[in-house]
């Protein structure tokens, strides 16, 4: 029997054998329970545990961490050494993100505008295949290339550009190069799908109105692609900030960044409270920069 019911000012039609819409919606919400439980167990609870560790006293011989204190955060913000490590980490991450953006935008745009399906597929595969290799393996390859007697210095000496090897490995430049090699495919893949979604209709309209190709790209295509550009930059920045293998292997022990320092405090020194406070500071700074940039782009381009 067909019945009519009024819910929140709307009329619903109930067909035989079918539950009302409100009941179906309530039942559908239970489908989120497994994913919410997984997020709670894998993300929220570890964050609470890490927050508890960051506020605990550190006793070298203790097996449990007790007490409540802010001394770990005071130690971080009161020591210029750790502030310098944070500043270096953010500088490296921002530099890698900016370079990946400059290299990734033209590459992604060219791939998205190639009409030949086979060539486009080949270029996308060439971009994705490096992601199948582990970061440690790629870092080892860069160590061979950038060593004092590596391929780069040997090629420069053979060509007469330099007379003696240049120190590249175990420097900030080497870390930036290694991180760019890791992050650039993420940027290209993110932007390539965005440019394809924009389509060529808007560019053709701008060209028919007298705009030049460069003007069309910077005044039409890039503003439309800003949400995707923001997502790609955010992904590269977060990965660079939390990088571990590349700074350790290519930067060496003298090149300090936040992620290796967290590992050092937690595993080597067994100072879990201070390691947790370092992780929270890094997470807080990353979150603050993300929100600030999102608000700025929201005001500038309307939606991100």
N, C-alpha and C positions, 0 to 999 in steps of 0.2 A: 504494500500500500504506500502511495506517495504522500508525504507529509511536508508541511511548510513550517519553518521555525524562524523566529527573529532573534538574531544574536548581534549585539552591539549596533543596533540600528540597521542591520542588513538581513535580508531574507534568504534563507538557505532551503534548498530542496533536497529532501532525503529520499533516495530511491530505495526500493526494497533490497534488502541484503547488504546495504552500505551504511557504515557508521557516519554520524554527522562530521562535518569538516573539523570542528574543534577537537573531537575525539581522535580523528586521524592525525591531526597535527601533534597532539599530545603523545600519541604512540610513536610518531616519527622522531620525536626528540630523544627517545631512548636509544636510537641508533647512534647517537653521538657519545653514548656512555663509554664504549671501548676506547675510542680515540682520546676522550677526555681523561680517562684513567691512565692511559699510556703517557700522555703529556704530564699528568700529575706525578706519576712515578718516575719518569725519566728527566723531567726538567724542574718542576716546582720544588719537589722534595729535596733534590740535591742542592738547589739554591738556598733553601732554608738551612740545610746542614752546613753549607759553606758560610752562610751568614753567622751561624753559631760559632764556627771555628774562628772566624775573623774577630770575634769579640771575646775570645778566650785568652787566658794567660798561657805563656809558653814556658814549660818546664822541660829541659833537655832529657831528663831521666824518666819523665812521667809517661805512662801509657795511655792516659786519658786527659783530656783538656777540660779544665774547670774554670770557674770564675767568669766575671764580666768586666771588660775593660776596653778602652779605646786606644790603648798604648800602641797597638799595631798600626793604626791609621796615623797616630801622632808621629810614630817612627818614620813612616813613609813621607808624610808632608813636611816633616822637620829636617829631613836629610836631603841635601841638594843632589846627592848621588842618584837616588831613586827618582827624583823629579827629572833629572837629566836623562835617565833611561826612558821615562815616559815620554819626554819631549822627542827623543831620538826615534822611538817607536812610532809616534804620530807623524813625524817628519818623513820617515821612510814610507809609511802607509799612504800618506797624501801624495808623495812624489810618485810612487808606483801607480796609484789610481789616476793621477793626471796624465802620466805617460801612456798608460793603457787606454785612456780615453782618446788621446791624440792619435794613437796608432789604430785603435779599434773602430773609430767612427768611419774613416774612409774605407777600411777593409770591409766592414759590415755593410756599408752602403753599396759598394761595388758588388758584393756577393748578392745582395737583395735585388739588384737591378739587372743581373745576368739572366737572359731569357733562355739560354741553352740549359736544359735540365741536367744533362750529364755533367757539364762543366760545373754547374752550381753544386751538385751532389759531391763532386770530387773536392771542391774547395771546402765545403762544410766538413767532409771527412778528414781533410788535411788539418783542419782547425781542431777537430774533436780528438783525433788519435793521440796527440800528446797527453791528453787527460787520462789515458789508459795506463800511463806510466807513473809509478810512485814518485812522490816528491824527493825521497832520499836518493833514488836512482838518478833523477834529473840533476839533483845537486852534485852528485858524484861526477856526472858528465861535465858540469860547469867547472868543477875543480880541476879536471884534466885540461879543459880549454884555457882557464884563466891562471894557471900556475905560472911560476917564474920561468919555467922551461916548457910551458904548455904550447898549444897550437897557436894561440893568438900572439904571444911574444915571439915565437919562432918565425911566424909569418911576417911580423913587423921588422924583425932583425934581418931576415932574408931580403926583404924589399928595400932595406936601407932607410926606413923611416926612423928607427931608433938604433942606437949602437949597443945598448945593454938592456936587459929585461926591466920592464916597468912593473912595479908592485900593484897587482890588481886583486888577486885572491886575498881573502881575509881583510877586506876593506868594505866600507859602506857602498861603494860603487858596485862591487861584486854582488852584494846582497840585493841591491835594487835590480840588477840585471837578472839574477836568479828568480826573484819574485815576479818580475814582469813576464818572464817565460812561463810561469805557473798561472798568472792571473789573466793574461791577454786572451786566451781562448774563452774564458767566461765572459769577458766584455764583448768579444766579437759575436758570440752566439746570442747573447742578450739583445744586442743592438740590431742584429740581422733580422730577427723576428719582428722587432719594432718597426724597422724601415719597410719590411714587407707588408705589415699591417696598414701602414699609411697609404701605400699605393702611389701610382704615378699621376692620378687624376689631378691632385692639387698642384703638382709641379707643372703639368701641362697647362692648367688654367693660368698660373702665374706667368708662364712663358708667353702665352697668347696675349697677355695684357702688357707685354713689353719688358718684363723683368729678365735680367741676365741670369745665366745658370748659377753663378756664385751667389747672386742676390736671392734667387729662389731657394737655394740650399740653406742659407743662413737666416732668411726671413720667413720661410714657410716650413721647410722640412724639419730643421732642428727644433723650432718651438713645438711642433707637433710630436716630436720624439723625446721631449724632455722627461716625461714620466719614465720611459724606458731607460733613458740615459741615467736618471737618478737611481733606478734599481740596479743597473750595471755598476755604477760607481759605488753604491752602498755595498754590493756583494764583494767587489774587489777590495774595498777599504777594510771591511770586516775580516776577510781572509788574510790580508796583509798584516793587520794589527795582531792577529792571533797566530801568525806564522811561527813555526818552531824549527822544523828540519832545515830549511834554507838558511836562517841566520846562524844556526849552530854549525852546520857543515861548511858553508861558504864564508860566513863572517868570522868564524873562529872564536876562541874564548875571550878575546879582547873586545869583540863587538857585542855589546850588551843590548838586549831587547826584552820586553816585558814577558812574553811567553816563556823563553828559556829561563828567565829569572824566577818565574813561578815554579817551574819544574825543579830548579836548583834548590829553592827554599823548601819545597815539599818532599823531594826524594833524597837529595844529597844531605841537606842539613836537618831534615825531618821537622822543620818549623812550619807545621801546617797552619797555625793561626796567622802568621805573617804572609804565607803563600795565599791563603784565602783573602786576606785584605788586599794584596796586590791584584788578585783576580777581580775583586769587586771594584777596585779603583779603575782598572782597565775597562771593565764592563760599563761602569757609570760614565766614564768619559766618552766611550764609544756611543752609548745611548744618547747622551746629551748632544753630541755633535750631529747624530742622525736626526734627532728631533729638531734641532736648530736649522739644519739644512732643509729639512722637509717643510718647515714653516716658511722659510724664505722662498723656496720654489713654489709653495702654495700661493703666496701673495703675488709672486711674479708671473706665474703661468696659469694660475687658476685651479689646477688640480694636479696632484702627484699620486 
